Amino acid sequence: MAKRALRRTDRAKCTSLQREPAAFSLLVLIALAACFAASISGAQSQSLTISDRGSSKSYTARELLALPDVRVITLPDPVYRRPMTYQAVAVADLLKGMAIGPDDYVQVGASDNFSVGIPARLLLERAPDQPRAFLAVESPDAPWPVIPGKQTSAGRFYVVWQLAGAAKISTEYWAYATVALAVTDSPYKRWGGLAVGNDVPAADPARRGLDRFVAVCMACHRFNGAGEATLGPDLADPMNPVDYFQLPALRKFLLNPKSVLNWPEQKMQPANAMGLSEDDIDSIIAWLTYKARSPH
Protein backbone atom coordinates (compact mmCIF):
# COMPACT_ATOMS: atom_id res chain seq x y z
CA MET A 1 0.00 0.00 0.00
CA ALA A 2 2.87 2.36 0.68
CA LYS A 3 4.11 4.81 -1.91
CA ARG A 4 7.81 4.70 -2.22
CA ALA A 5 11.05 6.44 -1.38
CA LEU A 6 13.84 5.14 -3.63
CA ARG A 7 17.01 3.86 -2.05
CA ARG A 8 20.29 5.71 -2.41
CA THR A 9 22.58 2.70 -1.94
CA ASP A 10 25.49 3.79 -4.09
CA ARG A 11 25.58 7.26 -2.56
CA ALA A 12 25.42 5.80 0.94
CA LYS A 13 28.43 3.59 0.20
CA CYS A 14 30.35 6.57 -1.10
CA THR A 15 29.44 8.64 1.94
CA SER A 16 30.61 5.90 4.27
CA LEU A 17 34.03 6.05 2.61
CA GLN A 18 34.19 9.79 3.20
CA ARG A 19 33.79 9.21 6.94
CA GLU A 20 36.85 7.00 7.26
CA PRO A 21 39.77 8.48 9.25
CA ALA A 22 42.12 8.07 6.27
CA ALA A 23 39.74 9.83 3.91
CA PHE A 24 42.47 11.99 2.47
CA SER A 25 44.83 9.20 1.58
CA LEU A 26 45.45 8.48 -2.06
CA LEU A 27 43.83 5.06 -1.75
CA VAL A 28 40.57 6.47 -0.38
CA LEU A 29 40.50 9.27 -2.94
CA ILE A 30 40.87 6.70 -5.72
CA ALA A 31 38.11 4.58 -4.15
CA LEU A 32 35.82 7.60 -3.91
CA ALA A 33 36.43 8.49 -7.56
CA ALA A 34 35.70 4.92 -8.64
CA CYS A 35 32.57 4.81 -6.48
CA PHE A 36 31.09 7.96 -7.95
CA ALA A 37 32.08 6.93 -11.46
CA ALA A 38 30.33 3.58 -10.99
CA SER A 39 27.25 5.33 -9.65
CA ILE A 40 27.08 7.69 -12.65
CA SER A 41 27.81 4.90 -15.11
CA GLY A 42 25.13 2.68 -13.55
CA ALA A 43 22.55 5.43 -13.81
CA GLN A 44 23.40 6.06 -17.46
CA SER A 45 23.36 2.39 -18.45
CA GLN A 46 20.23 1.36 -16.55
CA SER A 47 18.02 -0.74 -18.80
CA LEU A 48 14.46 -2.00 -18.92
CA THR A 49 13.88 -5.76 -19.25
CA ILE A 50 10.72 -7.11 -20.91
CA SER A 51 10.06 -10.84 -20.74
CA ASP A 52 7.47 -13.56 -21.19
CA ARG A 53 7.77 -17.18 -20.10
CA GLY A 54 10.26 -18.05 -22.83
CA SER A 55 11.98 -14.91 -24.08
CA SER A 56 13.47 -11.64 -22.92
CA LYS A 57 14.62 -8.35 -24.38
CA SER A 58 16.09 -5.19 -22.91
CA TYR A 59 16.37 -1.53 -23.81
CA THR A 60 18.34 1.44 -22.58
CA ALA A 61 16.63 4.81 -22.38
CA ARG A 62 18.41 6.02 -25.50
CA GLU A 63 17.33 2.91 -27.41
CA LEU A 64 13.69 3.44 -26.42
CA LEU A 65 13.80 7.12 -27.31
CA ALA A 66 15.11 6.16 -30.75
CA LEU A 67 12.13 3.90 -31.52
CA PRO A 68 9.81 5.15 -34.29
CA ASP A 69 6.75 4.76 -32.02
CA VAL A 70 7.92 7.37 -29.48
CA ARG A 71 5.42 10.18 -29.01
CA VAL A 72 5.00 13.19 -26.75
CA ILE A 73 2.07 12.95 -24.33
CA THR A 74 0.71 15.32 -21.69
CA LEU A 75 -1.47 13.99 -18.89
CA PRO A 76 -2.53 14.68 -15.29
CA ASP A 77 0.01 12.83 -13.15
CA PRO A 78 -1.03 11.65 -9.66
CA VAL A 79 2.60 11.13 -8.62
CA TYR A 80 3.76 14.63 -9.54
CA ARG A 81 0.30 16.01 -8.68
CA ARG A 82 0.19 18.18 -11.80
CA PRO A 83 0.10 17.83 -15.59
CA MET A 84 3.32 16.36 -16.96
CA THR A 85 4.67 16.01 -20.50
CA TYR A 86 6.66 12.91 -21.41
CA GLN A 87 8.34 11.19 -24.31
CA ALA A 88 6.67 7.79 -24.23
CA VAL A 89 6.04 4.50 -26.00
CA ALA A 90 2.72 2.63 -25.80
CA VAL A 91 3.18 -0.41 -23.57
CA ALA A 92 1.12 -2.38 -26.08
CA ASP A 93 3.87 -1.72 -28.65
CA LEU A 94 6.60 -2.85 -26.24
CA LEU A 95 4.70 -6.08 -25.55
CA LYS A 96 4.13 -6.80 -29.24
CA GLY A 97 5.31 -10.29 -30.10
CA MET A 98 5.36 -11.49 -26.49
CA ALA A 99 3.39 -14.64 -25.59
CA ILE A 100 0.45 -13.32 -23.56
CA GLY A 101 -2.72 -15.24 -22.65
CA PRO A 102 -6.14 -13.61 -22.14
CA ASP A 103 -5.96 -13.95 -18.33
CA ASP A 104 -2.27 -13.13 -17.94
CA TYR A 105 -0.86 -10.29 -15.90
CA VAL A 106 2.31 -8.28 -16.36
CA GLN A 107 4.41 -7.96 -13.22
CA VAL A 108 5.96 -4.51 -13.14
CA GLY A 109 9.07 -4.39 -10.98
CA ALA A 110 10.82 -1.25 -9.75
CA SER A 111 14.31 -0.56 -8.49
CA ASP A 112 13.11 -0.07 -4.89
CA ASN A 113 11.34 -3.48 -4.53
CA PHE A 114 7.92 -2.09 -5.46
CA SER A 115 6.20 -4.74 -7.62
CA VAL A 116 2.67 -4.63 -8.99
CA GLY A 117 0.75 -7.08 -11.19
CA ILE A 118 -1.30 -5.36 -13.89
CA PRO A 119 -3.86 -7.24 -16.02
CA ALA A 120 -2.28 -7.62 -19.46
CA ARG A 121 -5.59 -6.72 -21.12
CA LEU A 122 -5.27 -3.20 -19.67
CA LEU A 123 -1.71 -2.80 -20.92
CA LEU A 124 -2.64 -4.07 -24.39
CA GLU A 125 -5.62 -1.71 -24.77
CA ARG A 126 -5.40 0.49 -27.88
CA ALA A 127 -8.93 1.95 -28.14
CA PRO A 128 -8.67 5.77 -28.08
CA ASP A 129 -11.63 6.11 -25.72
CA GLN A 130 -10.20 3.68 -23.13
CA PRO A 131 -7.34 4.09 -20.61
CA ARG A 132 -4.03 3.43 -22.36
CA ALA A 133 -0.71 2.59 -20.75
CA PHE A 134 2.51 4.23 -21.86
CA LEU A 135 6.08 3.83 -20.77
CA ALA A 136 7.46 7.32 -20.19
CA VAL A 137 11.20 7.46 -20.78
CA GLU A 138 13.44 10.00 -19.07
CA SER A 139 16.03 11.42 -21.44
CA PRO A 140 19.56 11.22 -20.01
CA ASP A 141 20.00 14.77 -21.30
CA ALA A 142 16.81 16.18 -19.72
CA PRO A 143 16.09 14.63 -16.29
CA TRP A 144 12.61 14.88 -14.83
CA PRO A 145 12.02 16.95 -11.70
CA VAL A 146 12.07 15.52 -8.21
CA ILE A 147 8.77 13.96 -7.07
CA PRO A 148 7.05 16.10 -4.40
CA GLY A 149 8.04 14.82 -0.98
CA LYS A 150 10.74 12.51 -2.38
CA GLN A 151 14.43 12.86 -3.13
CA THR A 152 14.40 11.52 -6.68
CA SER A 153 12.54 11.76 -9.96
CA ALA A 154 10.21 9.13 -11.42
CA GLY A 155 12.93 8.05 -13.87
CA ARG A 156 14.30 6.39 -15.74
CA PHE A 157 11.22 4.43 -16.87
CA TYR A 158 7.69 5.13 -15.65
CA VAL A 159 4.35 3.46 -16.51
CA VAL A 160 1.76 6.22 -16.97
CA TRP A 161 -1.87 6.23 -18.14
CA GLN A 162 -3.96 8.32 -20.50
CA LEU A 163 -7.67 8.59 -19.66
CA ALA A 164 -7.04 6.91 -16.31
CA GLY A 165 -10.29 8.34 -14.99
CA ALA A 166 -12.33 6.47 -17.59
CA ALA A 167 -11.99 3.21 -15.62
CA LYS A 168 -10.77 1.94 -12.28
CA ILE A 169 -7.03 2.26 -12.87
CA SER A 170 -5.28 1.69 -9.57
CA THR A 171 -2.91 4.49 -8.59
CA GLU A 172 -0.38 1.71 -7.97
CA TYR A 173 -0.43 1.06 -11.72
CA TRP A 174 1.46 4.36 -12.09
CA ALA A 175 4.74 2.54 -11.56
CA TYR A 176 7.80 4.76 -11.50
CA ALA A 177 11.46 3.67 -11.39
CA THR A 178 10.38 0.65 -13.43
CA VAL A 179 13.12 -1.82 -14.35
CA ALA A 180 11.17 -4.88 -15.57
CA LEU A 181 7.94 -5.97 -17.25
CA ALA A 182 7.36 -9.72 -16.98
CA VAL A 183 4.37 -11.65 -18.34
CA THR A 184 3.03 -13.99 -15.64
CA ASP A 185 -0.05 -15.86 -14.48
CA SER A 186 -2.57 -13.80 -12.54
CA PRO A 187 -1.88 -13.29 -8.82
CA TYR A 188 -4.96 -15.40 -8.09
CA LYS A 189 -3.42 -18.32 -9.96
CA ARG A 190 0.14 -17.80 -8.77
CA TRP A 191 -0.78 -17.56 -5.10
CA GLY A 192 -3.81 -19.70 -4.34
CA GLY A 193 -3.48 -18.96 -0.64
CA LEU A 194 -4.99 -15.52 -1.26
CA ALA A 195 -8.32 -16.97 -2.34
CA VAL A 196 -11.59 -17.14 -0.47
CA GLY A 197 -13.48 -20.43 -0.37
CA ASN A 198 -16.13 -21.48 -2.89
CA ASP A 199 -18.65 -21.38 -0.06
CA VAL A 200 -18.28 -17.59 0.26
CA PRO A 201 -21.19 -15.83 -1.53
CA ALA A 202 -20.37 -13.80 -4.63
CA ALA A 203 -21.58 -10.61 -2.96
CA ASP A 204 -19.54 -11.11 0.21
CA PRO A 205 -17.28 -8.08 0.83
CA ALA A 206 -14.32 -10.40 1.40
CA ARG A 207 -14.28 -11.14 -2.34
CA ARG A 208 -14.12 -7.47 -3.22
CA GLY A 209 -11.54 -6.99 -0.50
CA LEU A 210 -9.30 -9.58 -2.14
CA ASP A 211 -9.58 -7.79 -5.49
CA ARG A 212 -8.65 -4.44 -3.94
CA PHE A 213 -5.78 -6.02 -2.01
CA VAL A 214 -4.39 -7.49 -5.24
CA ALA A 215 -4.83 -4.24 -7.19
CA VAL A 216 -3.43 -1.87 -4.57
CA CYS A 217 -1.87 -3.43 -1.48
CA MET A 218 0.25 -6.13 -3.13
CA ALA A 219 2.37 -3.47 -4.82
CA CYS A 220 4.14 -3.05 -1.47
CA HIS A 221 3.05 -5.95 0.76
CA ARG A 222 3.08 -9.72 0.63
CA PHE A 223 0.53 -11.87 2.41
CA ASN A 224 1.92 -14.98 4.07
CA GLY A 225 4.66 -15.02 1.44
CA ALA A 226 2.33 -14.44 -1.52
CA GLY A 227 3.54 -11.64 -3.76
CA GLU A 228 6.79 -10.19 -5.04
CA ALA A 229 7.02 -6.82 -3.32
CA THR A 230 9.14 -6.30 -0.22
CA LEU A 231 8.72 -2.56 0.23
CA GLY A 232 6.30 -3.04 3.13
CA PRO A 233 5.89 -5.81 5.71
CA ASP A 234 4.21 -9.14 5.03
CA LEU A 235 0.64 -8.75 6.30
CA ALA A 236 0.29 -12.31 7.59
CA ASP A 237 3.77 -13.22 8.76
CA PRO A 238 3.78 -13.74 11.61
CA MET A 239 0.38 -12.17 12.40
CA ASN A 240 -2.62 -10.84 10.50
CA PRO A 241 -3.35 -7.15 11.30
CA VAL A 242 -6.84 -8.02 12.58
CA ASP A 243 -5.16 -10.03 15.36
CA TYR A 244 -3.20 -7.10 16.79
CA PHE A 245 -5.34 -4.10 15.83
CA GLN A 246 -8.75 -3.34 17.26
CA LEU A 247 -10.91 -3.19 14.12
CA PRO A 248 -11.92 0.50 14.52
CA ALA A 249 -8.23 1.41 14.90
CA LEU A 250 -7.27 -0.72 11.89
CA ARG A 251 -9.93 0.97 9.79
CA LYS A 252 -8.71 4.40 10.90
CA PHE A 253 -5.11 3.39 10.19
CA LEU A 254 -5.90 2.22 6.66
CA LEU A 255 -7.88 5.38 5.94
CA ASN A 256 -5.04 7.60 7.15
CA PRO A 257 -1.99 5.96 8.75
CA LYS A 258 -0.73 9.19 10.32
CA SER A 259 -3.95 9.49 12.31
CA VAL A 260 -2.90 6.40 14.30
CA LEU A 261 0.90 6.13 14.02
CA ASN A 262 3.46 8.60 12.81
CA TRP A 263 7.21 8.07 12.34
CA PRO A 264 9.92 9.70 10.19
CA GLU A 265 10.30 6.86 7.67
CA GLN A 266 6.57 6.36 7.15
CA LYS A 267 5.73 5.83 3.47
CA MET A 268 2.14 4.57 3.46
CA GLN A 269 -0.29 7.10 2.02
CA PRO A 270 -3.92 7.79 3.03
CA ALA A 271 -6.51 5.61 1.35
CA ASN A 272 -7.86 8.36 -0.90
CA ALA A 273 -4.35 9.00 -2.28
CA MET A 274 -4.29 5.36 -3.40
CA GLY A 275 -7.76 5.43 -4.92
CA LEU A 276 -9.33 3.46 -2.07
CA SER A 277 -12.79 4.39 -0.82
CA GLU A 278 -14.15 3.72 2.65
CA ASP A 279 -16.07 0.77 1.19
CA ASP A 280 -12.79 -0.53 -0.23
CA ILE A 281 -11.18 -0.32 3.20
CA ASP A 282 -14.11 -2.14 4.81
CA SER A 283 -13.86 -4.84 2.15
CA ILE A 284 -10.10 -5.28 2.65
CA ILE A 285 -10.68 -5.63 6.39
CA ALA A 286 -13.40 -8.21 5.66
CA TRP A 287 -10.91 -10.19 3.55
CA LEU A 288 -8.18 -9.93 6.20
CA THR A 289 -10.67 -11.08 8.83
CA TYR A 290 -11.76 -13.98 6.64
CA LYS A 291 -8.14 -15.07 6.14
CA ALA A 292 -7.44 -14.81 9.87
CA ARG A 293 -10.40 -16.99 10.78
CA SER A 294 -10.46 -19.41 7.84
CA PRO A 295 -8.55 -22.70 7.51
CA HIS A 296 -8.24 -22.12 3.72
N, C-alpha and C positions, 0 to 999 in steps of 0.2 A: 504493500500500500504506500510505502514511503516514496516521495520524490527524492532525487539523488543529489549527492555532493561528490564529484569525481575525486579520485585519489590522486595525490601528487607524489607518487612513490619515488620517481627518479630525483625530483627536487629534494625530497627528504633525505635521500642517501647523500646527495651532494652537500646539503647543509650539515649533516653529521660529520662529514670530513672537515668542514670548515671549523668545527668546534674542537678538533684534536689539538693538543698542546704543540705539536710540531707542524702547525698549519702552514708555516712559512718556509718549510724545507722544500728543496727542489722536488723531492719525491711526491709530497702532498700537492704541490702546485701542478705537477704533471697529472696526478690522479684527478684533481679537480677539473683540469682542462678536458681530460678524456671523458669524465662524467658528464659535463655539460655538452660536449660534442655528441656523445651517445644519445643524450636526451633530445637534442635538436634533430639529429639524424632520425631517431625513432619516430618523432612527430611528423617529419616530412615523408617518411616511407610507410606510414601506417596504411594498411590496405583493408578492403572489405572483402570478406569471403562469402560466397553464395553457393549453397550445396543442396543436393537432394540425396536420396538414399544410395546413389551409385556414382555420382559425379560431383565435381567441385570446380569453381573458378574464382579468381580474385581480381580486384581492380585497385589501383591507387586512385587518389583524388584526381590527379592530372589525366589519367586514362579515362575516368568517367566523364570529366569535363570535355574531353575530346570526342565523345560519342555524338553521332549525328542527331540523336533523339533528345539532347539536352535542350531545355527550354527555361525561360524565366517566368516564375510564378510569384504572385503576391497573395498572401492569405492572412487571416487573423490567427495569431500564434498564441496558444494558451501557456506555453513555456515562457516566452518573452513578454507575454501580456500586452501585445500590440501587433499591428500589422507588420509583417516581415516579407522581404523580397529575397528569393533564392534562385540560384541555378540548380535545376533538378532534373531527374530522370524518372519517368513513371516506373513504379515497382513492377507493374505488369510486364514492361519491356525487359527489365532485368531478369525476371523469372521465365522469360520465353525460352522454350526448349527444355525446361526442367520437368522431371516426372512428378506430376502433382495430381492426386486423386481428388474427387469431389468433396470429401470430408476431411482432407488434410489441413493442417495448420502450418504456419511458418514461424519458427522460433526465432525471435529477434534478440540477439545478445549484444550487450554493451560492455564497454571497457571497465565499468565499475561494478560488474556482477549483477546488474539489472538484466532481467531476461523475461520477455513476455511472448506468449503464444498468440498469434493473430490468425483468425480463419483465412485460409488461402483465398477463398472466394471474394473476400473484401479486398485483398491486395491485387487480385486479378481483374477487378471491376474496371471497365472502360467507358461505361455509359456516361455521357456528359452531365446528366441530371442526377447522378449518384455520387456519393463520396468516393474520391479517388486518392490512392496512396502514391506519394512521390518520395524519392530519396533525394533530399537536399544535400548538395556537396559543397563543402567549404573550400574556396580557392586558397591554396597556399600563399597566394600573393595578396589576398584580401580577407583576412580573418573576420569572423563574425564577432559581434560584441559579447561581453560577458552576460550570462543569464542573471536576471535580477535575484539577489540574495545568494548567488553562488560565486565561485572564484574562477570559473571557466566558461567558455562558450559552449554551444551545442554541437560543435564540430567533432570530428571531421565529416561524419556522415550522420544524417538525421532523417528519420521517417516522419513525414508531415502529411497532412490531409487537406484536400480541397473539399468544400461542401460538407465539412464534418458535422454540421448541425442538421443535415438532412436525414441522418440516421443515428442510432446509438453507437457512436464511435467512442470507445473508452479513451479517456485522457492518457491512459498508460500506453495506448497505441502510438502516441507521439513519442517515439523512442530516439532520444539523442545519444550521442557518443556511440552509435551503432558500429559494431565490428563484424557481425555475422548475421546472415539470413539462412536458416536451415529448414528445409521441408521435413516435416515430421507427421506422425499420427496426432490426432487430437489429444489434448490433455486428459479427456475422459477415457480414452482408450489406453493411453500410456500409463496412467496412474489410476487403476480401478479402485484403489482405496479411498478416492475422493467421493465415490458415488453414494447415492442414497438407495435404499432397498426398493425392490419392485412393489412392495406393499405400501409404499408412501404415495398418497394420492397425487395426481398430476397438479392440483392446485395448491398443494402444501407449500408454504413459504420456504421450506428447506430446499426445495428444488430450485427456486429462483435464487436463493442465497448461494447455492453452489455455482450457478452461472455467473453471478456477480463476483464471487471469489475468484473464479478462473479468469474473468475478464480484467479484473482490477488488482486484486490482492496478490495473486501469484507472480506479478511482475517483480515483487520484492521479497515475498515470503514463500517458504515451503510449508507443507502440512504433513507431518509425520514422514518426512523424507520425500514426499511427492513434489516435484517441481525442479526447476533449474536455478532459480535465483537464490542468492545468498546475501543480498543487501540488507534484509531484515531477518529477525529470528524465525525459526521454525515454529509454527503456531500449534503444534501438537507434541513437541518433543522438548521437555518431558511432559508438559501439562498443556491441556486445552485452556484458552483464556476464560471460558465459562466456569472453570474449576478454581480459579484464583481471583476473579473479579466478581463483585456483586453485579447482577445484570444491569441495573440502572447506571452503575458507574461504567461498565463496559460500553453501554450504548452512548453515554456521554463522551467517553474516550474516543470512540470511533467517529463520532460526529465532529469532535474538535479535541485532538490529543492534548493541546496545551491547557485546556480547561480542567484537566485532571492531573497531568504530570508535565513538568517543564524542565528541560536540561539543555546544556549548550549544544550538544551534538544531535539534538532531535531533528529528524528529517521528515517524519510522517506529516502529511498535510491534512487539513480538515476535509471532511467528506465531500463538501460541495466543490472543493478545488479538484477533486478526483472524479467528479461527475456522479457521485453517489447521493441518492436521495435518502430521506429518513426511512422510507419503505425499504430501500436497498439495505440499509444498515440493520433494520429489524429482520430482514430475510437472511442476511449473513449470520446474525446471531442465532437465528433458528437453525441454520445449517450447522454451525459450531456446536450448538446444544445437542442436535441430533447425533453428530459424530461422537460427542462425549458420552452419550447415553446408549449408543447402539453397538451391538457386537459386530456389525458389518465392517 
